[in-house]
């Protein structure tokens, strides 16, 4: 089984913020594949789909960003998902706005949601799709919890679409070919 986990904060207050891009990408993937969101057996919502004969589970933690590891640990344990079949989707202020980067493993890069997951899984040997939100001028927390500006919206929508397609590429082409294809794309 393959597992895609989008990171974000639950609730309308956070919906349009930079920190919720992971939710938007997995929402796009669920729409694209016709999967419906249901309550999970743990602190998350899930959607199930089959692609190329492979079961794919899509999840959105309801634990808030900094405790994402609780939900991911439950999902990985409950469904027996190997680390190389887990892909975490999250925002990244170390990447320019609009850029996406797919990696097979890595550090948390200053992202508290990834740090929580790495702590609960006892390591960072899982793929992640990082979505560039640009660097903050001042306070990181204030920046990631702010909405995108009007002039950024078209680049954000393009990035969400490319992120959604990148998840499909992982299933259809494999991680290595998906990395080659998606890491070389230039944003608008």
C-alpha positions as CSV (number, residue, x, y, z in Angstrom):
1,X,0.0,0.0,0.0
2,X,1.1,3.5,-0.8
3,X,0.4,6.4,1.6
4,X,0.3,10.1,0.7
5,X,0.0,12.4,3.7
6,X,-0.7,16.1,3.2
7,X,0.3,18.4,6.1
8,X,-1.7,21.4,7.3
9,X,-3.8,22.7,10.2
10,X,-7.4,21.7,10.5
11,X,-10.2,24.3,10.5
12,X,-11.4,27.2,8.4
13,X,-9.1,29.7,10.1
14,X,-6.0,28.0,8.5
15,X,-7.5,26.8,5.2
16,X,-6.0,29.5,2.9
17,X,-2.6,29.8,4.7
18,X,0.8,28.9,3.3
19,X,1.1,26.1,5.9
20,X,-1.9,24.3,4.4
21,X,-0.5,23.6,0.9
22,X,0.0,19.9,1.8
23,X,-3.8,19.7,2.4
24,X,-4.5,21.4,-0.9
25,X,-2.3,19.0,-2.9
26,X,-3.8,15.8,-1.4
27,X,-7.3,17.3,-1.8
28,X,-6.4,17.8,-5.5
29,X,-5.2,14.2,-5.8
30,X,-8.4,12.9,-4.2
31,X,-10.5,14.9,-6.6
32,X,-8.4,13.8,-9.6
33,X,-8.8,10.1,-8.6
34,X,-12.4,10.3,-7.5
35,X,-11.6,9.4,-3.9
36,X,-13.9,10.6,-1.1
37,X,-12.7,11.9,2.3
38,X,-13.9,9.9,5.3
39,X,-13.1,10.0,9.0
40,X,-10.1,7.9,9.9
41,X,-9.6,5.4,12.7
42,X,-7.1,7.8,14.2
43,X,-6.4,11.5,14.2
44,X,-6.8,12.0,10.5
45,X,-9.2,12.0,7.5
46,X,-8.6,9.4,4.8
47,X,-9.4,8.8,1.2
48,X,-8.8,5.5,-0.6
49,X,-8.2,4.9,-4.3
50,X,-6.6,2.2,-6.5
51,X,-4.2,3.2,-9.3
52,X,-2.5,0.8,-11.6
53,X,-3.8,-2.1,-9.4
54,X,-2.1,-0.5,-6.3
55,X,-4.1,0.6,-3.3
56,X,-3.3,4.2,-2.4
57,X,-4.3,5.8,0.9
58,X,-4.4,9.6,1.2
59,X,-4.5,11.3,4.6
60,X,-4.8,14.7,6.3
61,X,-3.8,14.7,10.0
62,X,-6.2,16.5,12.3
63,X,-3.5,16.9,15.0
64,X,-2.3,20.4,13.9
65,X,1.0,20.8,12.1
66,X,3.4,20.5,15.0
67,X,2.0,17.1,16.0
68,X,1.7,15.5,12.6
69,X,3.9,12.6,13.7
70,X,1.2,11.3,15.9
71,X,-1.2,10.8,12.9
72,X,1.5,9.5,10.5
73,X,2.8,7.0,13.1
74,X,-0.7,5.7,13.5
75,X,-1.2,5.4,9.8
76,X,2.1,3.7,9.0
77,X,1.6,1.3,11.9
78,X,-2.1,0.6,11.4
79,X,-1.7,-0.1,7.6
80,X,1.8,-1.6,7.6
81,X,3.1,1.0,5.2
82,X,6.9,0.7,4.5
83,X,8.8,4.0,4.7
84,X,9.6,4.0,1.0
85,X,5.8,3.9,0.3
86,X,5.0,6.9,2.4
87,X,5.2,10.4,0.8
88,X,4.7,13.5,3.0
89,X,3.5,16.7,1.2
90,X,4.3,20.0,2.9
91,X,5.1,23.7,2.4
92,X,8.8,24.8,2.4
93,X,10.0,28.4,3.0
94,X,13.5,27.4,1.8
95,X,12.2,27.1,-1.7
96,X,11.1,30.0,-3.9
97,X,7.3,30.4,-4.4
98,X,6.0,28.0,-6.9
99,X,8.9,25.5,-7.0
100,X,8.3,21.9,-6.0
101,X,10.9,19.4,-4.9
102,X,10.4,15.7,-4.6
103,X,13.1,13.8,-2.5
104,X,13.4,10.2,-1.3
105,X,14.5,11.3,2.2
106,X,16.1,14.1,4.1
107,X,16.0,16.4,7.1
108,X,13.1,18.4,8.5
109,X,14.6,21.6,6.9
110,X,13.1,23.7,9.8
111,X,9.6,22.4,9.2
112,X,7.9,21.5,12.5
113,X,5.5,19.0,10.9
114,X,8.3,17.1,9.3
115,X,10.3,17.3,12.6
116,X,7.4,15.7,14.4
117,X,7.1,12.9,11.8
118,X,10.8,12.2,11.8
119,X,10.7,12.0,15.6
120,X,7.8,9.6,15.7
121,X,9.1,7.4,12.9
122,X,12.6,7.5,14.3
123,X,14.2,8.8,11.1
124,X,13.6,10.7,7.9
125,X,14.0,7.9,5.4
126,X,10.7,8.6,3.6
127,X,9.9,10.5,0.5
128,X,8.6,14.0,0.7
129,X,7.1,16.5,-1.7
130,X,8.0,20.1,-0.7
131,X,6.1,23.1,-2.0
132,X,7.9,26.4,-2.2
133,X,6.3,29.3,-0.3
134,X,9.2,31.7,-0.5
135,X,11.3,33.0,2.4
136,X,9.7,35.1,5.2
137,X,10.9,38.6,5.7
138,X,10.6,38.4,9.5
139,X,8.7,36.0,11.8
140,X,8.5,32.5,10.3
141,X,5.4,31.5,12.3
142,X,3.5,34.6,11.2
143,X,4.5,34.1,7.6
144,X,3.5,30.4,7.3
145,X,0.2,31.1,9.0
146,X,-0.6,34.0,6.6
147,X,-2.6,33.7,3.4
148,X,-1.1,34.1,0.0
149,X,-1.3,37.5,-1.6
150,X,-3.6,38.1,-4.6
151,X,-0.6,38.5,-6.9
152,X,0.7,35.0,-5.8
153,X,-2.5,33.1,-6.3
154,X,-1.9,32.0,-9.9
155,X,1.6,30.6,-9.0
156,X,0.1,28.8,-6.0
157,X,-2.6,27.2,-8.1
158,X,-0.1,26.1,-10.7
159,X,2.1,24.6,-7.9
160,X,-0.9,22.7,-6.4
161,X,-1.7,21.3,-9.8
162,X,1.9,20.2,-10.4
163,X,2.1,18.7,-6.9
164,X,-1.1,16.8,-7.5
165,X,0.3,15.5,-10.8
166,X,3.6,14.6,-9.1
167,X,1.7,12.3,-6.7
168,X,0.1,10.6,-9.6
169,X,3.5,10.3,-11.3
170,X,4.9,8.5,-8.2
171,X,2.3,5.8,-8.6
172,X,2.4,5.7,-12.4
173,X,6.2,6.1,-13.0
174,X,7.9,5.3,-9.7
175,X,9.6,7.7,-7.4
176,X,12.9,8.1,-9.3
177,X,11.2,8.9,-12.6
178,X,8.7,11.2,-10.8
179,X,11.7,13.1,-9.2
180,X,13.4,13.5,-12.5
181,X,10.3,14.8,-14.2
182,X,9.0,17.1,-11.4
183,X,12.2,18.5,-10.0
184,X,13.2,19.9,-13.3
185,X,10.0,21.9,-13.9
186,X,10.3,25.7,-13.6
187,X,7.4,27.5,-12.0
188,X,5.4,30.2,-13.8
